[in-house]
Amino acid sequence: MLVALLAWLLWFVYLYLMKCTISISTVILLILIIGFHVKEIQLFMTDNSLVHWRIAVNAKKLAWIFLEILVCAIHPFPYEQRCEETTLVFLSQTDIFLSILMFLHIHGATNLTNAMWLIPITFLTIGYGDMVPGTVCGKILCLFTGVMGVGCTALIVAVAAQKLEFTKAEKHVHNFMMDIHYTKQIKRAAADVLGEAWLLHRHTLQGDMAKIHLHQRELLGAIHIFRRRRIKHKNLKDQVNAMVDISKMQMIMTDLDCNFSSSHQNLEKRIDQLDKKLDEISRLILTAIESPQLSH
């Protein structure tokens, strides 16, 4: 019994030191997480020229940060445990429960087989889902299935692409309708920006700091939405202009080809006429040379 008690004491010392090491590494991890989020908020404030940090952080973001800190803070805490001679338990129920909860913030182990499995599955555009085969045979079968799927997809695309593609008139109609849709979205986003700016101005005059920070965040979000919609509308305009430019270029090239062909034909006719005139001139010169010789 004394030997078992001594072994238990040695195990308890080892376990206590291990718990202390885990606690120290957990504290370092929490400090790094907090520092990361602080730097992220500072960068966001710098990019958007914000003055107060409460404008850059809303309740949802704070909740996610606290949840991340809470999950990463779970670990077996070092504490003093009394040893009883009747029960020699190496790990208590609390330690076991906290150790299991630590798997919430541990990523899955990666090895060469999983890496070789991930690369072709991603390359074949199948995706690395939550349900994956566990054996090598299953993975090989999935790879063959992926290759067959890519081949079938290529055949379908080659056959049905021309049937599904818009005609020129349909493209113009679609672009016209999308232009109207984006214009309405831009007007709605601009109205939201003006509304939030007015609410911010009104609460600034009243001096309500909580409402001021809230409407500053809302105004910033409305401005981002307005910018995104303007970018989409600009991309659509560029696409339409590119289509029009291609059509104009095709018409111009056709006209140039016709003009070049007609000019070439006219040039050939003139060259033929010039040859005939040169032949007549040479014949007249020969006649003029031969006529005095005959008179003598």
C-alpha positions in Angstrom: 0.0 0.0 0.0 2.9 2.3 0.7 4.4 1.7 -2.7 1.1 2.5 -4.3 0.7 5.7 -2.3 4.2 6.8 -3.2 3.5 6.1 -6.9 0.3 8.1 -6.6 2.2 11.0 -5.0 4.8 11.0 -7.8 2.0 10.9 -10.4 0.3 13.8 -8.6 3.5 15.9 -8.7 4.0 15.1 -12.4 0.3 15.9 -13.1 0.5 19.2 -11.1 3.5 20.3 -13.1 1.8 19.3 -16.3 -1.3 21.3 -15.4 0.9 24.3 -14.5 2.5 24.1 -17.9 -0.9 23.9 -19.6 -2.1 26.9 -17.7 0.9 29.0 -18.6 0.6 28.1 -22.3 -3.1 28.8 -22.1 -2.5 32.3 -20.7 0.0 33.0 -23.5 -2.5 31.8 -26.0 -5.2 34.1 -24.6 -2.8 37.1 -24.6 -2.0 36.4 -28.2 -5.7 36.1 -29.2 -6.5 39.4 -27.4 -3.5 41.1 -29.1 -4.6 39.8 -32.5 -8.1 41.2 -32.1 -6.8 44.5 -30.7 -4.5 44.9 -33.8 -7.4 43.9 -36.1 -9.6 46.6 -34.6 -6.8 49.2 -34.8 -6.2 48.4 -38.5 -10.0 48.7 -39.1 -10.0 52.1 -37.4 -7.0 53.2 -39.4 -8.5 52.1 -42.7 -11.8 53.9 -42.0 -10.4 56.9 -40.1 -12.3 56.2 -36.9 -11.7 57.9 -33.6 -13.3 55.7 -31.0 -12.9 51.9 -30.8 -16.6 51.4 -29.9 -17.5 52.5 -33.4 -15.5 49.6 -34.9 -16.8 46.9 -32.5 -20.4 45.9 -32.4 -22.1 43.5 -30.0 -21.9 40.5 -32.4 -18.1 40.9 -32.8 -17.7 41.2 -29.0 -19.7 38.1 -28.5 -17.6 36.1 -30.9 -14.4 37.3 -29.3 -15.6 36.4 -25.8 -16.7 33.0 -27.1 -13.3 32.4 -28.6 -11.6 33.4 -25.4 -13.9 31.2 -23.4 -13.3 28.1 -25.6 -9.5 28.6 -25.6 -9.5 29.2 -21.8 -10.9 25.7 -21.0 -8.2 23.5 -19.6 -7.5 21.4 -16.4 -6.7 23.9 -13.7 -3.9 23.1 -11.2 -5.3 22.8 -7.7 -4.4 21.1 -4.5 -5.9 17.6 -4.2 -6.0 15.6 -1.0 -5.0 12.0 -1.3 -7.0 9.3 0.4 -5.6 5.9 1.1 -8.9 4.1 0.1 -9.3 5.7 -3.3 -6.2 6.0 -5.5 -7.6 7.9 -8.5 -5.1 9.3 -11.0 -7.5 11.8 -12.7 -10.6 13.3 -11.2 -13.9 13.6 -13.0 -13.3 17.4 -13.4 -9.9 16.9 -15.0 -11.3 14.4 -17.4 -14.2 16.6 -18.4 -12.0 19.7 -18.9 -9.5 17.6 -20.9 -12.2 16.4 -23.2 -13.5 20.0 -23.6 -9.9 21.0 -24.7 -10.6 19.1 -28.0 -12.9 22.0 -29.0 -9.9 24.2 -30.0 -7.6 21.5 -31.5 -7.5 21.0 -35.2 -7.5 17.6 -36.8 -4.1 15.9 -37.2 -2.6 16.2 -40.7 -0.3 13.7 -42.3 1.0 12.9 -45.8 -2.0 10.7 -46.7 -4.5 13.4 -45.8 -2.5 16.0 -47.7 -2.4 13.7 -50.8 -6.1 13.2 -50.4 -6.8 16.9 -50.0 -4.9 18.0 -53.1 -6.6 15.9 -55.8 -10.0 16.3 -54.2 -9.6 20.1 -54.3 -8.0 20.1 -57.8 -10.9 18.1 -59.2 -13.4 20.7 -57.8 -15.2 18.1 -55.7 -14.6 19.8 -52.3 -13.3 18.5 -49.0 -16.5 18.0 -47.1 -17.3 17.0 -43.5 -17.9 13.3 -44.5 -14.7 11.8 -45.8 -13.6 8.2 -46.2 -11.4 6.8 -43.6 -9.6 4.0 -45.5 -7.2 4.1 -48.5 -9.6 2.0 -50.6 -12.4 4.5 -50.0 -10.2 7.4 -50.9 -9.1 5.7 -54.1 -12.7 5.0 -55.0 -13.5 8.7 -54.4 -10.7 9.8 -56.6 -11.9 7.6 -59.5 -15.4 8.9 -58.9 -14.0 12.5 -59.0 -12.2 11.8 -62.3 -15.4 10.3 -63.8 -17.4 13.3 -62.5 -15.0 15.8 -64.1 -15.2 14.0 -67.4 -19.0 13.8 -67.4 -19.1 17.5 -66.4 -16.8 18.4 -69.3 -19.0 16.5 -71.7 -22.2 18.2 -70.4 -20.5 21.6 -70.6 -19.3 21.0 -74.1 -22.7 19.8 -75.3 -25.0 22.2 -73.4 -22.9 25.4 -73.3 -24.1 26.6 -76.7 -27.7 25.8 -75.7 -27.5 27.6 -72.4 -25.5 30.7 -73.6 -27.4 33.9 -74.2 -27.8 35.3 -77.6 -26.7 38.8 -78.4 -30.2 40.2 -78.0 -30.7 38.3 -74.7 -27.5 39.6 -73.3 -28.5 43.2 -74.1 -31.9 42.7 -72.4 -30.3 41.0 -69.4 -27.7 43.8 -69.0 -30.5 46.4 -69.3 -32.5 44.8 -66.6 -29.5 44.4 -64.3 -28.6 48.1 -64.9 -32.1 49.1 -63.7 -31.8 46.7 -60.7 -28.4 48.1 -59.7 -29.6 51.7 -60.1 -32.5 51.0 -57.7 -30.1 49.4 -55.2 -27.7 52.4 -55.4 -30.6 54.8 -54.8 -31.8 52.8 -51.8 -28.2 52.6 -50.4 -27.8 56.4 -50.9 -31.1 56.9 -49.0 -29.8 54.7 -46.2 -26.6 56.8 -46.0 -28.5 60.0 -45.8 -30.9 58.7 -43.2 -28.1 57.4 -41.0 -26.2 60.7 -41.4 -29.3 62.6 -40.3 -29.8 60.4 -37.3 -26.2 60.8 -36.4 -26.4 64.6 -36.6 -29.6 64.6 -34.5 -28.2 62.5 -31.7 -24.9 64.5 -31.9 -26.9 67.6 -31.1 -28.7 65.7 -28.2 -25.4 64.4 -26.8 -26.4 60.8 -26.5 -23.0 59.0 -26.8 -24.5 55.5 -27.0 -26.8 56.4 -29.9 -23.9 58.4 -31.5 -21.6 55.3 -31.6 -24.5 53.1 -32.8 -25.4 55.4 -35.7 -21.7 55.9 -36.6 -21.4 52.1 -37.0 -24.6 52.0 -39.0 -23.4 54.9 -41.2 -20.1 53.2 -41.8 -21.9 50.0 -42.8 -24.3 51.9 -45.1 -21.3 53.6 -46.8 -19.7 50.2 -47.4 -22.9 48.8 -48.9 -23.2 51.9 -51.1 -19.6 51.5 -52.4 -20.1 47.8 -53.1 -23.2 48.5 -55.1 -21.5 51.2 -57.1 -18.6 48.9 -57.9 -21.1 46.2 -59.1 -22.8 48.8 -61.3 -19.5 50.1 -62.7 -18.4 46.5 -63.5 -21.7 46.0 -65.4 -21.2 49.2 -67.3 -17.6 48.1 -68.2 -19.0 44.8 -69.4 -21.7 46.4 -71.6 -19.1 48.9 -73.0 -16.8 46.0 -73.8 -19.6 44.2 -75.7 -20.4 47.4 -77.6 -16.8 48.0 -78.4 -16.4 44.5 -79.7 -19.4 45.0 -82.0 -18.1 48.3 -83.2 -14.7 46.9 -83.8 -16.2 44.1 -85.8 -18.2 46.5 -87.9 -15.1 48.7 -88.4 -13.0 45.7 -89.5 -15.7 44.6 -91.9 -15.9 48.0 -93.5 -12.1 48.2 -93.7 -12.0 44.8 -95.4 -14.6 45.9 -97.9 -12.8 49.1 -98.6 -9.5 47.3 -99.0 -11.0 44.8 -101.4 -12.5 47.5 -103.6 -9.3 49.6 -103.5 -7.4 46.5 -104.5 -9.7 45.8 -107.4 -9.5 49.4 -108.6 -5.7 49.3 -108.4 -5.6 46.1 -110.5 -7.8 47.8 -113.1 -5.6 50.8 -113.3 -2.5 48.6 -113.6 -4.1 46.8 -116.5 -5.0 50.1 -118.2 -1.4 51.3 -117.7 0.0 48.1 -119.3 -2.3 48.6 -122.3 -1.2 52.2 -122.7 2.5 51.2 -122.4 2.0 48.6 -125.1 0.4 51.2 -127.4 3.2 53.7 -126.7 5.9 51.1 -127.5 4.0 50.1 -130.7 3.8 53.8 -131.8 7.6 54.3 -131.1 8.4 51.2 -133.2 6.2 52.4 -136.0 7.8 55.9 -136.0 11.3 54.3 -136.1 10.5 52.0 -139.0 8.8 54.5 -141.2 12.0 56.6 -142.1 13.9 53.5 -142.9 11.3 52.4 -145.4 11.4 55.8 -147.2 15.2 55.5 -147.8 
